[in-house]
Amino acid sequence: MAVNYSIPKEGAEAFNKALAAYYAWTVEEERDSRAEPIIVQRCSIGAVCDLIAVFDDSMPENVYQFLTWLAAEHSVAAPADRSFASGAKCLRALRDQHLSPVDTNQQRDP
């Protein structure tokens, strides 16, 4: 549930870094896709999404556009609006989708 106070600058920066880390994670073929990138003093993308999901502030236009593009590229629903809360939900869905095939494969391996 979103709160009525503004996102701290550090929170917005953490979201931007999580978004960039997700992009790098999906395009680096030699990286182990089973290991979620750790950013912002050892926080995962998922942890940043959890922290940012409570803020209704609007994402900067370039962040929103990049996230919308990533969502389209990976067939995930775009953010419902320009809030960080919606952005966090979208980035979480992207992250979960990227981890999903790996989780499925790991379950099948002996």
C-alpha positions as YAML, in Angstrom:
chain: A
units: angstrom
residues:
- id: 1
  name: MET
  ca: [0.00, 0.00, 0.00]
- id: 2
  name: ALA
  ca: [1.39, 3.38, -0.99]
- id: 3
  name: VAL
  ca: [2.21, 6.01, 1.62]
- id: 4
  name: ASN
  ca: [1.68, 9.76, 1.56]
- id: 5
  name: TYR
  ca: [5.27, 10.91, 1.88]
- id: 6
  name: SER
  ca: [7.85, 11.38, -0.83]
- id: 7
  name: ILE
  ca: [10.35, 8.80, -1.87]
- id: 8
  name: PRO
  ca: [13.81, 9.59, -0.51]
- id: 9
  name: LYS
  ca: [16.47, 10.44, -3.07]
- id: 10
  name: GLU
  ca: [18.35, 7.28, -2.08]
- id: 11
  name: GLY
  ca: [15.23, 5.21, -2.73]
- id: 12
  name: ALA
  ca: [14.81, 6.62, -6.23]
- id: 13
  name: GLU
  ca: [18.50, 6.03, -6.93]
- id: 14
  name: ALA
  ca: [18.20, 2.45, -5.68]
- id: 15
  name: PHE
  ca: [15.26, 1.85, -8.03]
- id: 16
  name: ASN
  ca: [17.23, 3.29, -10.96]
- id: 17
  name: LYS
  ca: [20.17, 1.01, -10.13]
- id: 18
  name: ALA
  ca: [17.87, -1.99, -9.81]
- id: 19
  name: LEU
  ca: [16.37, -1.21, -13.22]
- id: 20
  name: ALA
  ca: [19.85, -0.92, -14.78]
- id: 21
  name: ALA
  ca: [20.97, -4.13, -13.05]
- id: 22
  name: TYR
  ca: [17.94, -5.97, -14.42]
- id: 23
  name: TYR
  ca: [18.72, -4.80, -17.95]
- id: 24
  name: ALA
  ca: [22.38, -5.84, -17.67]
- id: 25
  name: TRP
  ca: [21.33, -9.18, -16.19]
- id: 26
  name: THR
  ca: [19.09, -9.98, -19.15]
- id: 27
  name: VAL
  ca: [21.56, -9.01, -21.89]
- id: 28
  name: GLU
  ca: [24.80, -10.47, -20.54]
- id: 29
  name: GLU
  ca: [24.89, -13.95, -22.02]
- id: 30
  name: GLU
  ca: [27.90, -15.10, -20.00]
- id: 31
  name: ARG
  ca: [26.39, -14.15, -16.66]
- id: 32
  name: ASP
  ca: [24.80, -16.85, -14.54]
- id: 33
  name: SER
  ca: [21.10, -16.08, -14.96]
- id: 34
  name: ARG
  ca: [20.31, -18.11, -11.84]
- id: 35
  name: ALA
  ca: [22.04, -15.55, -9.63]
- id: 36
  name: GLU
  ca: [20.04, -12.37, -9.16]
- id: 37
  name: PRO
  ca: [22.31, -9.31, -9.27]
- id: 38
  name: ILE
  ca: [23.08, -7.65, -5.97]
- id: 39
  name: ILE
  ca: [23.08, -3.85, -5.96]
- id: 40
  name: VAL
  ca: [22.96, -0.94, -3.59]
- id: 41
  name: GLN
  ca: [24.99, -2.20, -0.69]
- id: 42
  name: ARG
  ca: [24.10, -5.83, -1.30]
- id: 43
  name: CYS
  ca: [20.35, -5.49, -1.90]
- id: 44
  name: SER
  ca: [18.80, -7.59, -4.64]
- id: 45
  name: ILE
  ca: [16.47, -6.23, -7.31]
- id: 46
  name: GLY
  ca: [13.58, -7.89, -5.47]
- id: 47
  name: ALA
  ca: [14.54, -6.25, -2.18]
- id: 48
  name: VAL
  ca: [14.65, -2.82, -3.83]
- id: 49
  name: CYS
  ca: [11.20, -3.47, -5.33]
- id: 50
  name: ASP
  ca: [9.88, -4.31, -1.87]
- id: 51
  name: LEU
  ca: [11.31, -1.07, -0.46]
- id: 52
  name: ILE
  ca: [10.07, 1.16, -3.29]
- id: 53
  name: ALA
  ca: [6.59, -0.37, -3.65]
- id: 54
  name: VAL
  ca: [5.15, 1.97, -1.02]
- id: 55
  name: PHE
  ca: [5.85, 5.25, -2.84]
- id: 56
  name: ASP
  ca: [3.33, 7.00, -5.08]
- id: 57
  name: ASP
  ca: [5.79, 9.62, -6.38]
- id: 58
  name: SER
  ca: [6.09, 9.77, -10.15]
- id: 59
  name: MET
  ca: [9.10, 8.16, -11.77]
- id: 60
  name: PRO
  ca: [11.19, 10.45, -13.99]
- id: 61
  name: GLU
  ca: [10.11, 10.26, -17.63]
- id: 62
  name: ASN
  ca: [13.29, 8.48, -18.77]
- id: 63
  name: VAL
  ca: [12.94, 5.82, -16.05]
- id: 64
  name: TYR
  ca: [9.28, 5.26, -16.89]
- id: 65
  name: GLN
  ca: [10.02, 5.00, -20.63]
- id: 66
  name: PHE
  ca: [12.87, 2.54, -20.07]
- id: 67
  name: LEU
  ca: [10.77, 0.38, -17.76]
- id: 68
  name: THR
  ca: [7.87, 0.43, -20.23]
- id: 69
  name: TRP
  ca: [10.25, -0.61, -23.01]
- id: 70
  name: LEU
  ca: [11.65, -3.47, -20.90]
- id: 71
  name: ALA
  ca: [8.14, -4.63, -20.08]
- id: 72
  name: ALA
  ca: [7.22, -4.71, -23.78]
- id: 73
  name: GLU
  ca: [10.46, -6.51, -24.70]
- id: 74
  name: HIS
  ca: [9.80, -9.24, -22.13]
- id: 75
  name: SER
  ca: [6.00, -9.49, -22.53]
- id: 76
  name: VAL
  ca: [5.23, -8.22, -19.03]
- id: 77
  name: ALA
  ca: [2.43, -5.78, -18.25]
- id: 78
  name: ALA
  ca: [3.66, -2.18, -18.26]
- id: 79
  name: PRO
  ca: [3.31, -0.14, -15.07]
- id: 80
  name: ALA
  ca: [-0.31, 0.83, -14.41]
- id: 81
  name: ASP
  ca: [0.78, 4.44, -13.92]
- id: 82
  name: ARG
  ca: [3.97, 6.47, -13.49]
- id: 83
  name: SER
  ca: [4.30, 5.91, -9.73]
- id: 84
  name: PHE
  ca: [7.30, 4.20, -8.20]
- id: 85
  name: ALA
  ca: [4.83, 1.76, -6.63]
- id: 86
  name: SER
  ca: [3.63, 0.66, -10.07]
- id: 87
  name: GLY
  ca: [7.19, 0.67, -11.37]
- id: 88
  name: ALA
  ca: [8.29, -1.59, -8.53]
- id: 89
  name: LYS
  ca: [5.45, -4.01, -9.29]
- id: 90
  name: CYS
  ca: [6.45, -4.10, -12.96]
- id: 91
  name: LEU
  ca: [10.16, -4.56, -12.21]
- id: 92
  name: ARG
  ca: [9.27, -7.33, -9.73]
- id: 93
  name: ALA
  ca: [7.27, -9.09, -12.50]
- id: 94
  name: LEU
  ca: [10.22, -8.75, -14.89]
- id: 95
  name: ARG
  ca: [12.57, -10.16, -12.26]
- id: 96
  name: ASP
  ca: [10.24, -13.03, -11.41]
- id: 97
  name: GLN
  ca: [9.79, -13.90, -15.08]
- id: 98
  name: HIS
  ca: [13.54, -13.88, -15.64]
- id: 99
  name: LEU
  ca: [14.06, -16.20, -12.67]
- id: 100
  name: SER
  ca: [11.09, -18.44, -13.50]
- id: 101
  name: PRO
  ca: [12.62, -20.57, -16.29]
- id: 102
  name: VAL
  ca: [15.69, -21.10, -14.16]
- id: 103
  name: ASP
  ca: [13.63, -22.22, -11.18]
- id: 104
  name: THR
  ca: [11.70, -24.64, -13.41]
- id: 105
  name: ASN
  ca: [14.92, -26.10, -14.82]
- id: 106
  name: GLN
  ca: [16.44, -26.49, -11.39]
- id: 107
  name: GLN
  ca: [13.42, -28.45, -10.19]
- id: 108
  name: ARG
  ca: [13.80, -30.91, -13.08]
- id: 109
  name: ASP
  ca: [17.52, -31.51, -12.56]
- id: 110
  name: PRO
  ca: [18.38, -34.44, -10.32]
...
